[in-house]
């Protein structure tokens, strides 16, 4: 039996290795973090603090009161989207109920189960986003 000439380091490799023959790394870890362009971004195009935050005062939507490195909540609570999606799953479920026998005969009964699961998960999602909206509103009043 002949030995396979392929080693584990080059098996399945596509393209050059990160540390090629010149010894240079594909990543750029040796740059100075204080080396920034005139717009405040580092040479790799990242915003200060490691987050790609929008530029300009108040661009975060919270009046610029956020500390660097903190994420701001989304301005949209998502209740409307989840409610519409849940309603559409309910409509699909109700429309398919009269056709249960046909769906079963054709092997498509899973469509009914999918609509039921979509409606159930939509209700769960609706509870989650309504609670999130209430939390955001409480936080805005304090």
Secondary structure, DSSP 8 states (H G I E B T S, - for coil): -------TTTTT--S--SS-TT---SS--SS-TT-B-TTS-BTTS--GGGS---SSTTTTSSTT---TT-----S---HHHHHHHHHHHHHHHHHHHTTHHHHHHHT-HHHHHHHHHHHHHHHHHHHHHHHHHHHHHHHHH-
